[in-house]
Amino acid sequence: MRSPIQKSGVVILRALALLALAGAVMLLTGCPPKTPPAAVIEKPTLGPPVTAVRNDPTLRIRIAIDANTTRIHASSGLRIGPVGQTAAAREYHAPVVVMRRGGSFVIQSNAGAVAWNLPVLHCESLSGDGLSIDDAQYPGRVTMHATDVLPAQAVGRFDVVVQAHMEEYLPGVLDRELYRTWGLTTFKAQAVAARSYALYCCEKNRAKHYDLDSTTAGQMYVGTVSNPNAQTAVDATRGMVLTWDGRVLPAYYSSTAGDAGQDAAIAFPDAVDVPPLRGRYQGGWEAGTRYYRWGPIVRSRREIARRIAVWGASNKHAVASLRDIGSITISSRNSVGRPAGFIVTDTSGRAYQMRPEHFRFACNQDAPGLPALRENQIIRSSFVTPRVSGATVTFTDGRGYGHGVGMSQFGAEAMSQKGFEYPAILGFYYPGAKIERLY
């Protein structure tokens, strides 16, 4: 049961949310119709100019990182060889296993083994009808990129990167990002946000051999799916994105914000600071969901210190030298009270400043010699209050799940159940942004 004070707080938050929503509806309906962040700071940027996006763009989605083997099959057969050199390729009509040995890609099939001394190898289905890669279905084009230089006979590793048009990619994102039982309106809102975020990643990662990962470091993606809501939502919003000042908006989203959103520029070192991506009160739309409120979580002080230090070493952060924790404090908050920074102080008094998402990922970091965290020990968001006492660190007042920037997926579903359409939902979570159809 909520106290009268708690109840009045929810009423006030919901009132603020509805006031903001009313403005968003006027803005969007008055006109024609989201890695663990790296510690290295890149130049903040928006997505591409709206004038640069034409037709249905092709994306490069990394579905495997540093693989040592992958199995590929297509019912029509495969064509494998150098990128852009069809005449030099070989055809296979049975499953193949791809490995890397001594600087070459090795294709193992029932006809024997063939080695390609190349840093990048291309594979496509003969008919373009799609591929089976490690028992999951994908569009019919994939490249494998060597990720290390090796001496002869050494076992190598490679990234597996699928090429897919935006509109064939998005159903495989929505299928993983949302529950299949959720409303079509929520799927439409997610389609526009995911399309916008994908275009932003294309702009940001042009110099890399991939645009997005298929994990939470990019967008969750499971390949070709059969999901009526996902396909209908993608078709209904074809080419539609969120924009700001003539460029595609990085439309970040997360599971649950816990009533108060985070600023993108606070959460991510490479995020641009614009009004649609600043934290704001979101009302009680998520109330009753599993991670609306959570905690307390009690963990070992030494275990937390070890995980943070390992994260620091992996991300070139000074906190790598942390040996034990004396205190953890919230150094600042954003305009709606969400933690904007943490200070971890060791027992000798040395203090380490950490961004909120860096702190969350560091607390959850896998570390040699430590067991994997149990489900009930994971720190779900940086919207939490840590306190060091004796041999433990206690995390209280936990709110939300994820970084809290942009759209709350559980909040969007709650709004759709109350009758709000997807332009209004997007206007509420990205105030001031436009919805534009680019192709």
Sequence and secondary structure as in RCSB ss.txt:
>XXXX:A:sequence
MRSPIQKSGVVILRALALLALAGAVMLLTGCPPKTPPAAVIEKPTLGPPVTAVRNDPTLRIRIAIDANTTRIHAS
SGLRIGPVGQTAAAREYHAPVVVMRRGGSFVIQSNAGAVAWNLPVLHCESLSGDGLSIDDAQYPGRVTMHATDVL
PAQAVGRFDVVVQAHMEEYLPGVLDRELYRTWGLTTFKAQAVAARSYALYCCEKNRAKHYDLDSTTAGQMYVGTV
SNPNAQTAVDATRGMVLTWDGRVLPAYYSSTAGDAGQDAAIAFPDAVDVPPLRGRYQGGWEAGTRYYRWGPIVRS
RREIARRIAVWGASNKHAVASLRDIGSITISSRNSVGRPAGFIVTDTSGRAYQMRPEHFRFACNQDAPGLPALRE
NQIIRSSFVTPRVSGATVTFTDGRGYGHGVGMSQFGAEAMSQKGFEYPAILGFYYPGAKIERLY
>XXXX:A:secstr
   HHHHHHHHHHHHHHHHHHHHHHHHHHSS       SS    B   BGGG  SS EEEEEEEEEESEEEEE T
T EEEESTT GGG EEESS EEEEEETTEEEEEETTEEEEE  SEEEEEESSSS EEETTEEE SEEEEEE S  
 TT B  EEEEEEEEHHHHHHHHHHHHS TTS HHHHHHHHHHHHHHHHHHHHHTTTSS SEESSTTS    SS 
  HHHHHHHHHTTTEEEEETTEE    EESB TTB   HHHH TTB   GGGS  B TTTTTTSTTSSB  EEEE
HHHHHHHHHHHHHHTT GGGG  SEEEEEEEEE TTS EEEEEEEETTS EEEE HHHHHHHHT   TTS    G
GG    S SEEEEETTEEEEESB  BS   SEEHHHHHHHHHTT  HHHHHHHHSTT EEEE  
